[in-house]
Amino acid sequence: MANNPNNDAFVQMQKARMDFFNLWRHNNPICQNYDRRARQPVLDALQFPRAGQWPGHVRRTTFPQLYRIVKSSHKGPEEHRRRAQRHATALDGVLKFADLRVGRILGWGGLGIACEVEGTKAHGEPLKVVCKVALHDSEKEAMSIEKGWHILLAGARHIVQRVVLEERHPVPAGSRHRDDRQTQSQPVGDRAEGQNPASLARSQSVGSNGDLLYRRQVMNDVRSFNRRMLRTQLDEREDLLFIEFMRRGDLYNAIGKVSMSGVDFPNQVLWPILDCLFKGVVAMAFPNVWHAEDQDPEHENVPQRTEVLDDSLWEPNQVDGTLVHFDLDPQNILVGDYDDDEHSVLPVVKIADLGLCHDVDILMRTNALDMWGTRKIGKFHIYTPEQFTPEWDYITGAPIAEPDGDKGTAGNYHWWTNMYQVAQVMWQLITLHSIECPPVAEAYTINLPDGTTETRWSYGMLMLDPTYDTIGIDRDLRELIMLCMSHVPSHRPTMKFIDTALKEKLRRLGEQPAEHRELVQQFCEQLWTEAPPPAQQPATLAGVAAAQAAAAPLSFQQGATQANFQAQQYSASDPVEERRRAG
């Protein structure tokens, strides 16, 4: 279809988007089960596009819905549970021939299931992964696309990695396979240790122990070959995706657990979580650079590396391609294991579920149908300003084709879109509430270099409530989150600014006394360990948080923050509850 299609079906879709988001911004329950056919009389009466330009944020339209997060299950509707169990049983029947077995069902929905899969690797080491299964043929293509994003991001430490069950390493030029009969399309197995079974059999008489050993070895070789072939076929199936197992669950349940404990996340946990998520954003901003050129992530598991923003990378601009996630919320952020390096205190936190990712490049930006189609991608409550802004009501084609279209908000997707959703996650970690839906933009004032001031708008102004000063949540962190939730993408912090701020904060956290580090470790162990190891003086989440609150707060050096703010302040014992009651 043309970049700017001009037909009735496209106009009707645009009107439907306009109507839907008008209902959504006013918190009208009709939009939760939006029926385009039932709304046809309304669509027929809509004036599209609106005349002129969007006037900007001129009034508060509604107060949002807010709910305190509690620890719960989000596996999917109960009516799908039995069907999920049937599919898991069928999957187990397939996997057993590859010496794999299905464990727990981790989640289910109308389109697919996710379950644990266990087995052993080639040398007997335990293998534990997660298998995502597409239940319908229509979802196979989506699963295949998601697998492609994982291949593109292979090696990025803060993105959940795809697992190749049977690796097929590329053979160097000029070398020979171990067995000339094998080809690159066939998996190459490991050489068995000990004497060659064939020569052993030849040295023994028929019917001897040597013949028995030979037969046994042949059977083992056949079994091993079959297992490798079956695992290769599983890797290539369009309806299956194997990813690394993140045994500490997701951030949603972590928020619920902390909320029910009556405590707050300490700064020494919040900053490292933000650092992990920012590195995941960097990975998606620069895809396909986290593994070496001679590695083949489609057929082998590549080493993971930290996403360092160094001189080899540069700040991506408007027209360069990047991956936009569209579905970054606490349920899609998983917690893994500790290591001896950057995750020695807090386990690694990774971005998961790439199923709704889009490669936003200049071709997509100039395609009106594609751009309008992105407006409703993702969960109902985590839409970004790039999707829900009323600017769309004044645009007929692709936003970038409008005058100064690259300076606006509508459709201006890039790494900053991912960062907006990361900021929403951090907002929830601090407030222990679900994100505001619909979000309400409020004004803040920034001092410009020429001495003048400018009023800007952010959906994160609640972060500046003085209550969070009282409980000791780092104001620098809250200001950074607020800035990342600005309505206009160009008003959000640059990648370099965020990177510099995080490095400074983590450096200062690393200089804290050893007892502070031990308190944070205890907090993390209790939060992310089902059965904490015994200690001489067991700590509770509440006790750890209280001790952390008594510690001296960290702050940037003077001049390190991006702006001085003059913002409306709230006075409430619980600012989120006060905000909800005001609605």
Summary of the structure (lengths in Angstrom):
residues: 583
radius of gyration: 27.0
end to end distance: 44.3
largest distance: 97.5
contacts: 1705
relative contact order: 0.12
helix: 43%
strand: 11%
